[in-house]
Amino acid sequence: METLPQGLEEQFFKKICQFYEGEPRFITLYDTFNRLPVYSAYTFKRSDGSTKADVPWMYEPQLSSASDCKDMQQFSSENAHKGFENAQAVLDDYSDSVIFERGQLNPDEHQAQPDDKAATYTLTNVVPQIREFNIGPWKHHKHAIRKRLNNYCRGTAFVVTGATTSGQRIRRKNINRLGIPTDLWSAYCCIDFDHSAPYSERSKFPAFAAHGLNDRENNNVREMTVQQLEDFLKRVTYVGSTFKIFYDNCVPPKSPENWI
């Protein structure tokens, strides 16, 4: 319903409409203090799960005081640290880390067209993920959601994926640079779904959610209702008492065709 998650108010947060090749691709709420996304919100595209790992990483000129360009841009030796590194992550922030990997909140495997996949390779869509969590439980969760939405969501699926932080940072040259996520969380909304699907899948529509600990151990991803996830985030992070991920809690209206 063209509505962002509600109840998130913080002076360091910036809303970014992520543009690639002149087209809007998805939305990110970005924390310029911790230099990582609070969440990315996107529409799921049915796909075979392939990745586009040959895409160069990009930065967000909308967070640069020296640029009026909307399209995400490739890093280059001339501008890699000029005009924007105070407000966002740069490649050097990840270059010396052996513990963390660049984990996409809007993953390329949840997109179908090459340009939509390429647009996910911006550092404003990335959080530091513990490698064991990134290639293990979280990867399995992304695959499971892709298969579920591929098979049983008939209409458009809206996904919001974010991270919580606890104050720990990645440092570069003795300077605090990136917030380290404590948890990753995700929720989807699909009001037009297959009502003849097996109950184990049908019970997870029109909306469902999950979160997992960004750690080497005890990092299983737990699925739950969206309300349970909202209650969890109210306990562990800065969201307000009015926090809602989806408009009207993703309750199907009388006429689903009115949804955009």
N, C-alpha and C positions, 0 to 999 in steps of 0.2 A: 504493500500500500504506500510505497514511496516514503516510508517513515523510518528514521534511524532509531537504534536503541535509545531508550529514554532513561534519564536519571544519572547521566554521566556528566558531571560539571567539574572542570579542573582548568586552571589558567594556562597550564603548559600543553593542553591538548589542542591539536589542529586537525580540522577535517580536510581530507585530501580526496578529491575525485581523481582517481588514477587514470591518466590519459596515456595511450600508446598509439602511435601512428595516427594521431588526430582524433581518436575515438575514445569515449569514456568506457572504462573496463570494469572497475569496481571501486568501492569506497573504503578508505582507511581512516581511523581515528588515531592520530599519531601523538606520542608523548615526546615533546622536544627536550624535556629535561633528562629523561632516561634514554632517549634516542632509540626508541623502539615502538612498534605499533601496539596500541591498546587492543584493537581488533581490526580485522578486515571483514567487510560484508560483501558478498558476491552472489550472483545467480549461478547455480550448478548447471553445467552443460554435460549431457550424456557423452561418455567417452570410453575408450578402451583402456584407459589408465596409462597411456604412454606419456613419457616426460620429454622435455625439450631442453636437455642439459647443455646444449651447445650455445645457448643464448648468453651474451655477456651481461654481467650484473650492472644495474643502473641505479641512479640516484634521482631525487625528486626536486626539480628546479622550483616548484611552488613553495619550497621551504627556504629558498635562497633569496637574499635581498638584492642580489645582482642579476636576477633573471626575471623576465616576464613571460617565459615559455611555460606552457602547460604540460607538454609531452615529457615523460620520463626520459632521461638522457644517459648515454653510456659514460662510464668513467674514462678519463684520459689523463695522461701525465701532466697536461697543462692546467687542468682545473680540479684535479682529484681532491684537493684540500682547501680550495679557495671559495669563500663566499657562502658555504653551506655546512661545513663540518661541525659548527657549533650547535646546529639544530637537528642534525641527523647523523646516522651511522655512515661510515665510509669503509672501504675494503680493508684498510690497515687495521681497523678495529677487530677484524676476524683473523688477520693473517698469522698472528703468533699464537693463536689458541689451538691446542690439541684436544681440549675437552669438549668444546662446543662446535656445533655445526650450524649453518644458516638454515633455519627451518621456516618454510613458507606457511603463512596463515591461510592465504588463498593458494592452495597447491595446484601446480600445473596439471596434475592428473585429474582434477575436477573441472577442467576446461577442455574443449574439443578443437576449436580452430587454432591454427598456429599463432596468430597474433594475440589471441586471448591467453594462450599458454605463455608466450613470450612476456606478456605484461606482468606476469607473476614474479619475474626476476628483477624486482626492484628491492633495494635494501629497506625501503619503508614498508615492505610486506614481510619482513623477516625478523625473527627473534632468535637469540642464542639458545639452541637446544642441546642438551647433553646427548652425545652421540648414541649411547645405548638406548635412550628413550626415542630418539628420532628415527632410528632404523629398526626399532623393535615395536613396542606397543603402539606408539603414535602412528607409525607407518601402517600397521595392521588395521588401526581404526579408520584411517583415511580410505583404505581399500574397502573395508566393510561398508562404509557410508556410500562410497561410489557404487558398489554393487547393489545396495538397497535402493538408492534413488534411481539408478539405471533401470532396475527391474520393476519397481512398484510405484514410482512417482510418475503420474501421467501428465501433469502440468508442469509449472515452473517451481523449482525448489530454491528457496532463499536460505543462505548459510551465513552465519556469523561465527567467526573463530577468533579467539583472543587469548591473552596471557595475563597472569597476575604477577606482581613483583613484591619482594620483601626488603629491598634496600641494598642487596648485594650487587656489586658492579664488576664489569670487566674493565681493567685499567690498561692504558697505553701511555708509555712514557710518564708513569707516576701520576697520571690524570684519570679520574673516573670518567669512563666513556659510556658504556652500555649497561642498562639494567638487566639483571639476570632473571628470567621468568621462574617463579616458583611452581606454577601450574599452567598447563594449557587447557583451554576449554573450547567447546564448539556446540552449536545448536543449529538445527535446520527446521524449516517450515515448508510443508507441501500439502496444500489443502485438497488438491485433486489427485487422489491416489487409488490404487487398485483394491477395491473392497473385497475381492475374492482371494487376496493374497493369504498365505498361511498366517495363522493368528500370531505366531512369534514375530512376524514382520508387520502385520496389520496393526498390532497393538502399539507400534512405534510411529504411528501417523495420527494426526497430521504433523505433529512436531515431536522431536526428541532431542536429547542433549547428552553431553559427556564431559568428563574432565580427567586429567591424569597428572601425576607428579613428575616434574622435569628433573629426574634424578636417575642414577644408575640402578637403584634398587627400589622396591615397593612402588614401581612406576606403572602398574596396571591401569588401563583406561577404564573407568567405570561409567556405564551408560545410566541415564536417569531422565526423569521428566524435565522439561524446561523450567518449571517452577522450582524443582529441587536444585537445579543449577543456579538459578537466580538467588535462592536462599543461601547457597554455598558462597557465592560471590559477595553477597551482602555481609557475610561473616568474616571473610578473609581479605577483602580489598575495599577500595574507596567508593564503591557505588552507593548511591543513596537509597533511601527506603522506597522510592518510587521507581526503582530500576526495573525496566521491562525490555526484554530483547526484541520481541516481535509485537507489532501493532495488534491490539485486541487479543493478545496471547495466542495468535494464529488460530483463532476460532473461525471455522468456515462460515462465510456469510450465506444468506439464502440463495444468492445467485453467484456461484463461483466465477462465471464468465465476466463478472465485473472487475475481478482482480486483474491487475496489470503485472 
